Amino acid sequence: MKTNKHQTLRFIKGKEKVRAKDINEQFNYSQGTARSYLSYLAKQGLLERTAIGYILSDKGINRLHYFETIGCDNPDCPLCESKKAKHFTCPRCGYQLPKKEARISPEFDFIIGVKHAGVYCPGCLKLIYREQQAVLKGIPREAR
């Protein structure tokens, strides 16, 4: 099984620290390949080697956040399939908002509260993406 950075970084985040043995067991790599892959990710600055194993670096955490927001460049990545769809799905009601119709609404200050800027579901009005996430996804702002 061939893995990619997205799957590996997500696995490392879940375990907090890994050794070559963990990569071997998770992705069915040989010990040598697992050590080489961890070293490769460390040379890219995504991991830091410590006495207890490899841990995510700040750059690795940022890259994982990027993958979670935008998706990775592997077209077959099972973790990114929803990011390649032609719609955004509301986490509350499951409404599928077409990407072409999605807009970042501006912040509104009401008497009883504040509606923060972001992309909201037209069905249940739940926030789908905060403004920062929507900007990273390339969603345009609503015309005022």
N, CA, C and O atoms as a GROMACS GRO file, in nm:
protein
  576
    1MET      N    1   0.084  -0.118   0.000
    1MET     CA    2   0.000   0.000   0.000
    1MET      C    3   0.088   0.124   0.000
    1MET      O    4   0.176   0.140   0.085
    2LYS      N    5   0.064   0.210  -0.093
    2LYS     CA    6   0.139   0.335  -0.098
    2LYS      C    7   0.065   0.439  -0.014
    2LYS      O    8  -0.057   0.454  -0.026
    3THR      N    9   0.137   0.509   0.068
    3THR     CA   10   0.076   0.612   0.150
    3THR      C   11   0.116   0.749   0.097
    3THR      O   12   0.194   0.758   0.002
    4ASN      N   13   0.064   0.852   0.156
    4ASN     CA   14   0.106   0.987   0.120
    4ASN      C   15   0.125   1.066   0.248
    4ASN      O   16   0.096   1.018   0.358
    5LYS      N   17   0.173   1.188   0.232
    5LYS     CA   18   0.202   1.271   0.349
    5LYS      C   19   0.079   1.295   0.434
    5LYS      O   20   0.086   1.294   0.557
    6HIS      N   21  -0.034   1.316   0.369
    6HIS     CA   22  -0.157   1.345   0.442
    6HIS      C   23  -0.190   1.232   0.538
    6HIS      O   24  -0.213   1.256   0.657
    7GLN      N   25  -0.192   1.110   0.488
    7GLN     CA   26  -0.224   0.996   0.573
    7GLN      C   27  -0.120   0.976   0.682
    7GLN      O   28  -0.154   0.946   0.797
    8THR      N   29   0.007   0.993   0.648
    8THR     CA   30   0.115   0.973   0.744
    8THR      C   31   0.112   1.079   0.853
    8THR      O   32   0.122   1.046   0.972
    9LEU      N   33   0.099   1.206   0.815
    9LEU     CA   34   0.096   1.312   0.916
    9LEU      C   35  -0.026   1.299   1.006
    9LEU      O   36  -0.018   1.325   1.126
   10ARG      N   37  -0.138   1.259   0.950
   10ARG     CA   38  -0.258   1.240   1.030
   10ARG      C   39  -0.238   1.124   1.129
   10ARG      O   40  -0.280   1.132   1.245
   11PHE      N   41  -0.175   1.018   1.084
   11PHE     CA   42  -0.145   0.905   1.171
   11PHE      C   43  -0.053   0.947   1.285
   11PHE      O   44  -0.075   0.911   1.400
   12ILE      N   45   0.051   1.024   1.253
   12ILE     CA   46   0.147   1.070   1.354
   12ILE      C   47   0.079   1.162   1.453
   12ILE      O   48   0.107   1.156   1.573
   13LYS      N   49  -0.010   1.248   1.406
   13LYS     CA   50  -0.082   1.338   1.497
   13LYS      C   51  -0.165   1.256   1.596
   13LYS      O   52  -0.172   1.289   1.715
   14GLY      N   53  -0.227   1.151   1.549
   14GLY     CA   54  -0.308   1.066   1.636
   14GLY      C   55  -0.227   0.990   1.739
   14GLY      O   56  -0.274   0.968   1.851
   15LYS      N   57  -0.106   0.951   1.704
   15LYS     CA   58  -0.019   0.876   1.796
   15LYS      C   59   0.069   0.967   1.880
   15LYS      O   60   0.121   0.924   1.983
   16GLU      N   61   0.087   1.091   1.838
   16GLU     CA   62   0.171   1.192   1.901
   16GLU      C   63   0.320   1.168   1.880
   16GLU      O   64   0.396   1.264   1.864
   17LYS      N   65   0.364   1.045   1.881
   17LYS     CA   66   0.504   1.013   1.851
   17LYS      C   67   0.506   0.878   1.780
   17LYS      O   68   0.425   0.790   1.811
   18VAL      N   69   0.597   0.861   1.686
   18VAL     CA   70   0.607   0.734   1.615
   18VAL      C   71   0.752   0.693   1.597
   18VAL      O   72   0.843   0.774   1.603
   19ARG      N   73   0.768   0.567   1.576
   19ARG     CA   74   0.895   0.508   1.539
   19ARG      C   75   0.872   0.431   1.409
   19ARG      O   76   0.758   0.416   1.365
   20ALA      N   77   0.978   0.384   1.350
   20ALA     CA   78   0.967   0.312   1.223
   20ALA      C   79   0.875   0.190   1.237
   20ALA      O   80   0.805   0.154   1.142
   21LYS      N   81   0.875   0.127   1.354
   21LYS     CA   82   0.791   0.010   1.378
   21LYS      C   83   0.643   0.046   1.362
   21LYS      O   84   0.565  -0.033   1.308
   22ASP      N   85   0.603   0.164   1.409
   22ASP     CA   86   0.463   0.206   1.398
   22ASP      C   87   0.423   0.226   1.252
   22ASP      O   88   0.314   0.185   1.212
   23ILE      N   89   0.511   0.288   1.173
   23ILE     CA   90   0.484   0.308   1.031
   23ILE      C   91   0.479   0.174   0.960
   23ILE      O   92   0.396   0.152   0.872
   24ASN      N   93   0.569   0.084   0.998
   24ASN     CA   94   0.572  -0.051   0.943
   24ASN      C   95   0.438  -0.121   0.965
   24ASN      O   96   0.382  -0.178   0.872
   25GLU      N   97   0.388  -0.115   1.088
   25GLU     CA   98   0.262  -0.184   1.120
   25GLU      C   99   0.141  -0.118   1.054
   25GLU      O  100   0.051  -0.186   1.006
   26GLN      N  101   0.139   0.015   1.052
   26GLN     CA  102   0.023   0.087   0.999
   26GLN      C  103   0.012   0.077   0.847
   26GLN      O  104  -0.096   0.054   0.794
   27PHE      N  105   0.125   0.094   0.778
   27PHE     CA  106   0.122   0.103   0.632
   27PHE      C  107   0.186  -0.017   0.563
   27PHE      O  108   0.198  -0.019   0.440
   28ASN      N  109   0.226  -0.117   0.641
   28ASN     CA  110   0.283  -0.241   0.587
   28ASN      C  111   0.412  -0.215   0.508
   28ASN      O  112   0.435  -0.277   0.404
   29TYR      N  113   0.493  -0.125   0.557
   29TYR     CA  114   0.624  -0.098   0.498
   29TYR      C  115   0.728  -0.192   0.560
   29TYR      O  116   0.705  -0.247   0.668
   30SER      N  117   0.839  -0.210   0.493
   30SER     CA  118   0.951  -0.279   0.555
   30SER      C  119   1.013  -0.184   0.656
   30SER      O  120   0.990  -0.064   0.651
   31GLN      N  121   1.092  -0.237   0.747
   31GLN     CA  122   1.157  -0.154   0.849
   31GLN      C  123   1.245  -0.047   0.784
   31GLN      O  124   1.243   0.069   0.826
   32GLY      N  125   1.321  -0.085   0.684
   32GLY     CA  126   1.411   0.009   0.617
   32GLY      C  127   1.335   0.120   0.546
   32GLY      O  128   1.374   0.237   0.552
   33THR      N  129   1.227   0.084   0.479
   33THR     CA  130   1.146   0.184   0.410
   33THR      C  131   1.081   0.279   0.509
   33THR      O  132   1.075   0.400   0.485
   34ALA      N  133   1.032   0.226   0.620
   34ALA     CA  134   0.968   0.309   0.723
   34ALA      C  135   1.069   0.408   0.781
   34ALA      O  136   1.037   0.526   0.798
   35ARG      N  137   1.192   0.361   0.812
   35ARG     CA  138   1.295   0.451   0.865
   35ARG      C  139   1.330   0.558   0.763
   35ARG      O  140   1.346   0.675   0.797
   36SER      N  141   1.342   0.517   0.638
   36SER     CA  142   1.377   0.610   0.531
   36SER      C  143   1.267   0.715   0.512
   36SER      O  144   1.297   0.833   0.491
   37TYR      N  145   1.142   0.673   0.520
   37TYR     CA  146   1.031   0.766   0.500
   37TYR      C  147   1.024   0.868   0.614
   37TYR      O  148   1.000   0.986   0.591
   38LEU      N  149   1.044   0.822   0.737
   38LEU     CA  150   1.045   0.914   0.851
   38LEU      C  151   1.159   1.013   0.838
   38LEU      O  152   1.143   1.132   0.866
   39SER      N  153   1.274   0.965   0.797
   39SER     CA  154   1.389   1.052   0.777
   39SER      C  155   1.362   1.154   0.667
   39SER      O  156   1.398   1.271   0.678
   40TYR      N  157   1.297   1.110   0.561
   40TYR     CA  158   1.261   1.197   0.449
   40TYR      C  159   1.168   1.309   0.496
   40TYR      O  160   1.188   1.426   0.460
   41LEU      N  161   1.067   1.275   0.576
   41LEU     CA  162   0.974   1.376   0.627
   41LEU      C  163   1.044   1.471   0.724
   41LEU      O  164   1.009   1.589   0.732
   42ALA      N  165   1.142   1.419   0.799
   42ALA     CA  166   1.218   1.505   0.890
   42ALA      C  167   1.306   1.602   0.812
   42ALA      O  168   1.319   1.718   0.851
   43LYS      N  169   1.366   1.556   0.702
   43LYS     CA  170   1.449   1.644   0.620
   43LYS      C  171   1.366   1.756   0.557
   43LYS      O  172   1.418   1.865   0.530
   44GLN      N  173   1.238   1.730   0.533
   44GLN     CA  174   1.148   1.832   0.480
   44GLN      C  175   1.102   1.928   0.590
   44GLN      O  176   1.037   2.029   0.561
   45GLY      N  177   1.134   1.898   0.714
   45GLY     CA  178   1.095   1.984   0.824
   45GLY      C  179   0.957   1.955   0.880
   45GLY      O  180   0.907   2.032   0.962
   46LEU      N  181   0.894   1.846   0.836
   46LEU     CA  182   0.759   1.813   0.882
   46LEU      C  183   0.760   1.737   1.014
   46LEU      O  184   0.661   1.739   1.088
   47LEU      N  185   0.871   1.671   1.044
   47LEU     CA  186   0.885   1.595   1.169
   47LEU      C  187   1.012   1.638   1.240
   47LEU      O  188   1.105   1.690   1.180
   48GLU      N  189   1.013   1.615   1.371
   48GLU     CA  190   1.133   1.637   1.452
   48GLU      C  191   1.168   1.505   1.518
   48GLU      O  192   1.082   1.434   1.569
   49ARG      N  193   1.295   1.473   1.516
   49ARG     CA  194   1.340   1.350   1.580
   49ARG      C  195   1.374   1.379   1.725
   49ARG      O  196   1.450   1.471   1.755
   50THR      N  197   1.317   1.300   1.815
   50THR     CA  198   1.344   1.314   1.958
   50THR      C  199   1.388   1.178   2.012
   50THR      O  200   1.392   1.080   1.939
   51ALA      N  201   1.419   1.174   2.140
   51ALA     CA  202   1.460   1.048   2.202
   51ALA      C  203   1.346   0.947   2.207
   51ALA      O  204   1.371   0.826   2.209
   52ILE      N  205   1.223   0.994   2.209
   52ILE     CA  206   1.108   0.903   2.218
   52ILE      C  207   1.051   0.866   2.081
   52ILE      O  208   0.962   0.782   2.073
   53GLY      N  209   1.101   0.925   1.975
   53GLY     CA  210   1.054   0.897   1.840
   53GLY      C  211   1.036   1.025   1.761
   53GLY      O  212   1.083   1.131   1.803
   54TYR      N  213   0.970   1.015   1.649
   54TYR     CA  214   0.944   1.132   1.566
   54TYR      C  215   0.813   1.196   1.608
   54TYR      O  216   0.715   1.127   1.635
   55ILE      N  217   0.812   1.330   1.613
   55ILE     CA  218   0.692   1.405   1.645
   55ILE      C  219   0.670   1.509   1.536
   55ILE      O  220   0.762   1.544   1.462
   56LEU      N  221   0.546   1.559   1.527
   56LEU     CA  222   0.517   1.663   1.428
   56LEU      C  223   0.586   1.793   1.466
   56LEU      O  224   0.585   1.833   1.582
   57SER      N  225   0.646   1.858   1.369
   57SER     CA  226   0.704   1.991   1.391
   57SER      C  227   0.594   2.094   1.368
   57SER      O  228   0.482   2.059   1.328
   58ASP      N  229   0.625   2.221   1.391
   58ASP     CA  230   0.528   2.326   1.363
   58ASP      C  231   0.492   2.327   1.215
   58ASP      O  232   0.376   2.347   1.178
   59LYS      N  233   0.592   2.306   1.130
   59LYS     CA  234   0.567   2.302   0.986
   59LYS      C  235   0.476   2.182   0.952
   59LYS      O  236   0.390   2.193   0.865
   60GLY      N  237   0.496   2.070   1.019
   60GLY     CA  238   0.411   1.953   0.998
   60GLY      C  239   0.268   1.978   1.039
   60GLY      O  240   0.175   1.935   0.972
   61ILE      N  241   0.250   2.048   1.151
   61ILE     CA  242   0.116   2.082   1.198
   61ILE      C  243   0.048   2.175   1.098
   61ILE      O  244  -0.070   2.159   1.067
   62ASN      N  245   0.124   2.274   1.048
   62ASN     CA  246   0.069   2.365   0.948
   62ASN      C  247   0.033   2.293   0.820
   62ASN      O  248  -0.071   2.321   0.759
   63ARG      N  249   0.118   2.199   0.777
   63ARG     CA  250   0.090   2.123   0.654
   63ARG      C  251  -0.035   2.037   0.673
   63ARG      O  252  -0.118   2.027   0.582
   64LEU      N  253  -0.049   1.975   0.790
   64LEU     CA  254  -0.167   1.894   0.817
   64LEU      C  255  -0.292   1.981   0.816
   64LEU      O  256  -0.396   1.940   0.764
   65HIS      N  257  -0.283   2.102   0.873
   65HIS     CA  258  -0.397   2.194   0.870
   65HIS      C  259  -0.431   2.231   0.726
   65HIS      O  260  -0.548   2.240   0.689
   66TYR      N  261  -0.329   2.252   0.644
   66TYR     CA  262  -0.351   2.282   0.503
   66TYR      C  263  -0.423   2.166   0.434
   66TYR      O  264  -0.518   2.187   0.358
   67PHE      N  265  -0.378   2.043   0.461
   67PHE     CA  266  -0.442   1.926   0.401
   67PHE      C  267  -0.588   1.916   0.444
   67PHE      O  268  -0.675   1.884   0.363
   68GLU      N  269  -0.615   1.944   0.573
   68GLU     CA  270  -0.752   1.935   0.624
   68GLU      C  271  -0.840   2.043   0.564
   68GLU      O  272  -0.961   2.023   0.549
   69THR      N  273  -0.782   2.157   0.529
   69THR     CA  274  -0.860   2.268   0.475
   69THR      C  275  -0.875   2.258   0.324
   69THR      O  276  -0.986   2.270   0.271
   70ILE      N  277  -0.766   2.236   0.254
   70ILE     CA  278  -0.765   2.239   0.108
   70ILE      C  279  -0.767   2.099   0.047
   70ILE      O  280  -0.835   2.076  -0.052
   71GLY      N  281  -0.692   2.009   0.105
   71GLY     CA  282  -0.675   1.876   0.048
   71GLY      C  283  -0.535   1.861  -0.007
   71GLY      O  284  -0.468   1.960  -0.036
   72CYS      N  285  -0.490   1.740  -0.022
   72CYS     CA  286  -0.355   1.717  -0.074
   72CYS      C  287  -0.361   1.700  -0.225
   72CYS      O  288  -0.470   1.697  -0.284
   73ASP      N  289  -0.245   1.688  -0.288
   73ASP     CA  290  -0.241   1.680  -0.434
   73ASP      C  291  -0.252   1.537  -0.487
   73ASP      O  292  -0.235   1.514  -0.607
   74ASN      N  293  -0.280   1.440  -0.400
   74ASN     CA  294  -0.298   1.302  -0.445
   74ASN      C  295  -0.445   1.283  -0.482
   74ASN      O  296  -0.531   1.288  -0.395
   75PRO      N  297  -0.476   1.260  -0.612
   75PRO     CA  298  -0.616   1.248  -0.652
   75PRO      C  299  -0.687   1.126  -0.594
   75PRO      O  300  -0.810   1.123  -0.589
   76ASP      N  301  -0.612   1.025  -0.549
   76ASP     CA  302  -0.673   0.904  -0.495
   76ASP      C  303  -0.680   0.903  -0.343
   76ASP      O  304  -0.716   0.801  -0.284
   77CYS      N  305  -0.646   1.014  -0.277
   77CYS     CA  306  -0.644   1.018  -0.131
   77CYS      C  307  -0.786   1.004  -0.076
   77CYS      O  308  -0.871   1.088  -0.104
   78PRO      N  309  -0.813   0.899   0.002
   78PRO     CA  310  -0.949   0.880   0.056
   78PRO      C  311  -0.986   0.987   0.158
   78PRO      O  312  -1.104   1.010   0.183
   79LEU      N  313  -0.886   1.054   0.216
   79LEU     CA  314  -0.914   1.157   0.315
   79LEU      C  315  -0.957   1.288   0.250
   79LEU      O  316  -1.012   1.375   0.318
   80CYS      N  317  -0.934   1.303   0.121
   80CYS     CA  318  -0.963   1.429   0.052
   80CYS      C  319  -1.076   1.420  -0.049
   80CYS      O  320  -1.103   1.518  -0.119
   81GLU      N  321  -1.144   1.305  -0.059
   81GLU     CA  322  -1.247   1.289  -0.160
   81GLU      C  323  -1.355   1.396  -0.148
   81GLU      O  324  -1.401   1.448  -0.250
   82SER      N  325  -1.398   1.429  -0.026
   82SER     CA  326  -1.504   1.528  -0.009
   82SER      C  327  -1.457   1.667  -0.049
   82SER      O  328  -1.538   1.751  -0.088
   83LYS      N  329  -1.326   1.693  -0.041
   83LYS     CA  330  -1.273   1.824  -0.080
   83LYS      C  331  -1.276   1.841  -0.231
   83LYS      O  332  -1.274   1.953  -0.280
   84LYS      N  333  -1.280   1.730  -0.305
   84LYS     CA  334  -1.279   1.736  -0.450
   84LYS      C  335  -1.420   1.731  -0.508
   84LYS      O  336  -1.438   1.735  -0.630
   85ALA      N  337  -1.521   1.723  -0.422
   85ALA     CA  338  -1.660   1.721  -0.468
   85ALA      C  339  -1.698   1.860  -0.520
   85ALA      O  340  -1.626   1.957  -0.499
   86LYS      N  341  -1.810   1.867  -0.585
   86LYS     CA  342  -1.856   1.993  -0.642
   86LYS      C  343  -1.949   2.068  -0.545
   86LYS      O  344  -2.018   2.162  -0.585
   87HIS      N  345  -1.950   2.027  -0.419
   87HIS     CA  346  -2.035   2.091  -0.320
   87HIS      C  347  -1.970   2.085  -0.181
   87HIS      O  348  -1.878   2.006  -0.158
   88PHE      N  349  -2.018   2.170  -0.091
   88PHE     CA  350  -1.980   2.166   0.050
   88PHE      C  351  -2.098   2.106   0.125
   88PHE      O  352  -2.213   2.139   0.096
   89THR      N  353  -2.071   2.020   0.221
   89THR     CA  354  -2.178   1.954   0.296
   89THR      C  355  -2.188   2.013   0.436
   89THR      O  356  -2.088   2.025   0.506
   90CYS      N  357  -2.309   2.049   0.475
   90CYS     CA  358  -2.334   2.104   0.608
   90CYS      C  359  -2.318   1.992   0.711
   90CYS      O  360  -2.376   1.885   0.694
   91PRO      N  361  -2.240   2.014   0.819
   91PRO     CA  362  -2.220   1.910   0.919
   91PRO      C  363  -2.345   1.881   1.002
   91PRO      O  364  -2.356   1.773   1.061
   92ARG      N  365  -2.439   1.976   1.009
   92ARG     CA  366  -2.558   1.956   1.090
   92ARG      C  367  -2.669   1.884   1.013
   92ARG      O  368  -2.718   1.781   1.057
   93CYS      N  369  -2.708   1.939   0.897
   93CYS     CA  370  -2.825   1.885   0.827
   93CYS      C  371  -2.792   1.807   0.700
   93CYS      O  372  -2.880   1.743   0.642
   94GLY      N  373  -2.665   1.811   0.656
   94GLY     CA  374  -2.627   1.737   0.536
   94GLY      C  375  -2.658   1.807   0.405
   94GLY      O  376  -2.640   1.750   0.298
   95TYR      N  377  -2.706   1.931   0.413
   95TYR     CA  378  -2.736   2.007   0.291
   95TYR      C  379  -2.609   2.020   0.206
   95TYR      O  380  -2.501   2.045   0.259
   96GLN      N  381  -2.624   2.003   0.076
   96GLN     CA  382  -2.510   2.013  -0.014
   96GLN      C  383  -2.515   2.146  -0.088
   96GLN      O  384  -2.592   2.164  -0.183
   97LEU      N  385  -2.431   2.239  -0.043
   97LEU     CA  386  -2.423   2.372  -0.101
   97LEU      C  387  -2.326   2.368  -0.218
   97LEU      O  388  -2.208   2.340  -0.199
   98PRO      N  389  -2.374   2.394  -0.341
   98PRO     CA  390  -2.283   2.393  -0.456
   98PRO      C  391  -2.169   2.493  -0.437
   98PRO      O  392  -2.191   2.604  -0.390
   99LYS      N  393  -2.049   2.454  -0.474
   99LYS     CA  394  -1.932   2.539  -0.456
   99LYS      C  395  -1.946   2.671  -0.531
   99LYS      O  396  -1.896   2.774  -0.486
  100LYS      N  397  -2.013   2.669  -0.645
  100LYS     CA  398  -2.030   2.791  -0.724
  100LYS      C  399  -2.121   2.892  -0.654
  100LYS      O  400  -2.111   3.012  -0.679
  101GLU      N  401  -2.209   2.845  -0.567
  101GLU     CA  402  -2.302   2.933  -0.497
  101GLU      C  403  -2.252   2.979  -0.361
  101GLU      O  404  -2.309   3.071  -0.302
  102ALA      N  405  -2.147   2.918  -0.309
  102ALA     CA  406  -2.097   2.950  -0.175
  102ALA      C  407  -2.036   3.089  -0.173
  102ALA      O  408  -1.960   3.126  -0.263
  103ARG      N  409  -2.069   3.166  -0.071
  103ARG     CA  410  -2.016   3.301  -0.053
  103ARG      C  411  -1.988   3.324   0.095
  103ARG      O  412  -2.055   3.269   0.182
  104ILE      N  413  -1.886   3.406   0.121
  104ILE     CA  414  -1.854   3.443   0.258
  104ILE      C  415  -1.943   3.561   0.296
  104ILE      O  416  -1.933   3.669   0.238
  105SER      N  417  -2.030   3.539   0.393
  105SER     CA  418  -2.116   3.649   0.436
  105SER      C  419  -2.040   3.737   0.535
  105SER      O  420  -1.957   3.688   0.611
  106PRO      N  421  -2.068   3.868   0.533
  106PRO     CA  422  -1.997   3.959   0.624
  106PRO      C  423  -2.045   3.942   0.768
  106PRO      O  424  -2.149   3.880   0.793
  107GLU      N  425  -1.970   3.997   0.860
  107GLU     CA  426  -2.008   3.991   1.001
  107GLU      C  427  -2.121   4.090   1.028
  107GLU      O  428  -2.118   4.203   0.980
  108PHE      N  429  -2.220   4.045   1.105
  108PHE     CA  430  -2.332   4.131   1.144
  108PHE      C  431  -2.337   4.139   1.295
  108PHE      O  432  -2.320   4.038   1.365
  109ASP      N  433  -2.360   4.258   1.346
  109ASP     CA  434  -2.372   4.279   1.490
  109ASP      C  435  -2.518   4.307   1.522
  109ASP      O  436  -2.569   4.415   1.491
  110PHE      N  437  -2.584   4.209   1.584
  110PHE     CA  438  -2.724   4.223   1.622
  110PHE      C  439  -2.731   4.268   1.769
  110PHE      O  440  -2.630   4.268   1.839
  111ILE      N  441  -2.848   4.306   1.812
  111ILE     CA  442  -2.867   4.347   1.951
  111ILE      C  443  -2.838   4.232   2.047
  111ILE      O  444  -2.779   4.253   2.153
  112ILE      N  445  -2.878   4.111   2.011
  112ILE     CA  446  -2.861   3.996   2.101
  112ILE      C  447  -2.734   3.916   2.075
  112ILE      O  448  -2.706   3.822   2.150
  113GLY      N  449  -2.658   3.948   1.974
  113GLY     CA  450  -2.536   3.873   1.947
  113GLY      C  451  -2.471   3.914   1.816
  113GLY      O  452  -2.514   4.007   1.748
  114VAL      N  453  -2.367   3.840   1.781
  114VAL     CA  454  -2.291   3.868   1.660
  114VAL      C  455  -2.294   3.745   1.570
  114VAL      O  456  -2.275   3.633   1.616
  115LYS      N  457  -2.320   3.769   1.442
  115LYS     CA  458  -2.308   3.662   1.342
  115LYS      C  459  -2.173   3.685   1.274
  115LYS      O  460  -2.156   3.782   1.199
  116HIS      N  461  -2.078   3.597   1.301
  116HIS     CA  462  -1.943   3.612   1.249
  116HIS      C  463  -1.938   3.586   1.099
  116HIS      O  464  -2.022   3.515   1.044
  117ALA      N  465  -1.839   3.644   1.033
  117ALA     CA  466  -1.821   3.626   0.889
  117ALA      C  467  -1.790   3.479   0.861
  117ALA      O  468  -1.717   3.415   0.936
  118GLY      N  469  -1.846   3.428   0.753
  118GLY     CA  470  -1.820   3.290   0.716
  118GLY      C  471  -1.922   3.241   0.614
  118GLY      O  472  -2.003   3.318   0.563
  119VAL      N  473  -1.916   3.111   0.586
  119VAL     CA  474  -2.009   3.047   0.494
  119VAL      C  475  -2.111   2.971   0.578
  119VAL      O  476  -2.075   2.885   0.658
  120TYR      N  477  -2.239   3.003   0.558
  120TYR     CA  478  -2.347   2.944   0.635
  120TYR      C  479  -2.435   2.857   0.548
  120TYR      O  480  -2.452   2.884   0.429
  121CYS      N  481  -2.493   2.754   0.607
  121CYS     CA  482  -2.585   2.664   0.538
  121CYS      C  483  -2.717   2.736   0.515
  121CYS      O  484  -2.773   2.793   0.609
  122PRO      N  485  -2.769   2.736   0.391
  122PRO     CA  486  -2.899   2.800   0.368
  122PRO      C  487  -3.015   2.722   0.429
  122PRO      O  488  -3.123   2.777   0.448
  123GLY      N  489  -2.993   2.595   0.461
  123GLY     CA  490  -3.100   2.513   0.518
  123GLY      C  491  -3.119   2.535   0.667
  123GLY      O  492  -3.229   2.568   0.712
  124CYS      N  493  -3.012   2.515   0.746
  124CYS     CA  494  -3.024   2.523   0.892
  124CYS      C  495  -2.951   2.643   0.951
  124CYS      O  496  -2.956   2.665   1.072
  125LEU      N  497  -2.882   2.720   0.869
  125LEU     CA  498  -2.809   2.841   0.908
  125LEU      C  499  -2.688   2.814   0.997
  125LEU      O  500  -2.639   2.905   1.064
  126LYS      N  501  -2.639   2.690   0.999
  126LYS     CA  502  -2.518   2.658   1.076
  126LYS      C  503  -2.395   2.702   0.998
  126LYS      O  504  -2.392   2.698   0.875
  127LEU      N  505  -2.294   2.745   1.071
  127LEU     CA  506  -2.168   2.784   1.010
  127LEU      C  507  -2.099   2.662   0.951
  127LEU      O  508  -2.072   2.565   1.022
  128ILE      N  509  -2.071   2.666   0.822
  128ILE     CA  510  -1.999   2.556   0.756
  128ILE      C  511  -1.849   2.583   0.762
  128ILE      O  512  -1.772   2.494   0.799
  129TYR      N  513  -1.807   2.706   0.726
  129TYR     CA  514  -1.665   2.744   0.730
  129TYR      C  515  -1.651   2.883   0.791
  129TYR      O  516  -1.727   2.975   0.758
  130ARG      N  517  -1.553   2.896   0.880
  130ARG     CA  518  -1.517   3.029   0.932
  130ARG      C  519  -1.455   3.108   0.817
  130ARG      O  520  -1.417   3.050   0.715
  131GLU      N  521  -1.444   3.238   0.834
  131GLU     CA  522  -1.393   3.325   0.729
  131GLU      C  523  -1.253   3.282   0.683
  131GLU      O  524  -1.226   3.277   0.563
  132GLN      N  525  -1.164   3.251   0.778
  132GLN     CA  526  -1.026   3.212   0.742
  132GLN      C  527  -1.025   3.085   0.659
  132GLN      O  528  -0.951   3.076   0.561
  133GLN      N  529  -1.106   2.986   0.696
  133GLN     CA  530  -1.112   2.862   0.621
  133GLN      C  531  -1.167   2.886   0.481
  133GLN      O  532  -1.116   2.831   0.383
  134ALA      N  533  -1.270   2.967   0.471
  134ALA     CA  534  -1.332   2.995   0.342
  134ALA      C  535  -1.236   3.067   0.248
  134ALA      O  536  -1.233   3.039   0.128
  135VAL      N  537  -1.158   3.159   0.302
  135VAL     CA  538  -1.059   3.230   0.220
  135VAL      C  539  -0.956   3.132   0.166
  135VAL      O  540  -0.917   3.140   0.050
  136LEU      N  541  -0.911   3.038   0.251
  136LEU     CA  542  -0.815   2.937   0.206
  136LEU      C  543  -0.874   2.848   0.096
  136LEU      O  544  -0.801   2.801   0.009
  137LYS      N  545  -1.002   2.826   0.101
  137LYS     CA  546  -1.068   2.743  -0.001
  137LYS      C  547  -1.099   2.821  -0.128
  137LYS      O  548  -1.144   2.763  -0.226
  138GLY      N  549  -1.076   2.952  -0.127
  138GLY     CA  550  -1.099   3.033  -0.245
  138GLY      C  551  -1.244   3.073  -0.265
  138GLY      O  552  -1.283   3.108  -0.377
  139ILE      N  553  -1.324   3.070  -0.160
  139ILE     CA  554  -1.464   3.110  -0.170
  139ILE      C  555  -1.470   3.262  -0.174
  139ILE      O  556  -1.409   3.330  -0.091
  140PRO      N  557  -1.544   3.317  -0.270
  140PRO     CA  558  -1.552   3.464  -0.281
  140PRO      C  559  -1.641   3.524  -0.171
  140PRO      O  560  -1.724   3.456  -0.111
  141ARG      N  561  -1.622   3.651  -0.147
  141ARG     CA  562  -1.702   3.723  -0.049
  141ARG      C  563  -1.836   3.763  -0.113
  141ARG      O  564  -1.846   3.786  -0.233
  142GLU      N  565  -1.936   3.770  -0.028
  142GLU     CA  566  -2.069   3.812  -0.071
  142GLU      C  567  -2.065   3.959  -0.109
  142GLU      O  568  -2.003   4.040  -0.040
  143ALA      N  569  -2.131   3.995  -0.219
  143ALA     CA  570  -2.137   4.135  -0.260
  143ALA      C  571  -2.224   4.212  -0.161
  143ALA      O  572  -2.329   4.163  -0.121
  144ARG      N  573  -2.180   4.328  -0.123
  144ARG     CA  574  -2.255   4.407  -0.023
  144ARG      C  575  -2.354   4.498  -0.087
  144ARG      O  576  -2.424   4.571  -0.018
   0.00000   0.00000   0.00000
